[in-house]
Amino acid sequence: MSALAAASASNRRMLKKLLVVALGMFGFGFALVPLYNKVCEVAGLRELWQPGQADAAASNTQVDLTRTLTVEFDSNIRMLPWTFKPMASSVEIHPGELTQMVYEVRNTLDVPVTGQAVPSYGPRLAGQYFRKLECFCFTQQTLAAGEVRQMPVVFVIDPKLPNDVNTITLSYTFFRVEGANVKAGKG
């Protein structure tokens, strides 16, 4: 009977230890929420978006129908065997209006080639107000031999653009990315 009593006492001690561990884990789960909030606050992540700020975010992108801007599009190639052009030379837009422009690029060689587009703005200060949401310039582009590709640019001009700026030129220059198409064991 003493072996049975010893096992029973050992089981009770183990049960108490397991209950303490379970309660500790439960308490730790509750402590994670304020800990997470504090880490986000210290790291500045809480400033990105918080509930209740949807109206403030929407007001930043409202269209200013009292103003019209001309956005001109330009394209250039540097040491790259491609043709590259915008599908339209310009558009008339209102500040805050979501706009899409499409560029067409063609690889004129019979081998794949990789390039990277770099944007520039005229006047230079316009770059501070030009918000690209989607752009082929974000990544390198590899075109197969003879491939033709239509590449969109989706953007918004911030309504805070100074009133004396009525025309913005968005220019892209495509540069060849050296070594991007070199296969292992070659060149």
Buried (B, 14 or more C-beta within 10 A) or exposed (E): EEEEEEEEEEEEEEEEEEEEEEEEEEEEEEEEEEEEEEEBEEEEEEEEEEEEEEEEEEEEBEBBEEBEBEBBBBBBBEEBBBEBBBEEEBBEBBBBBEBEBBBBBBBEEEEEBBBBBEBBBBEEEBEEBBBBEEBBBEEEBBBEEEBEBEBBBBBBBBBEBEEEBEEBBBBBBBBBBEEBBEEEEEE
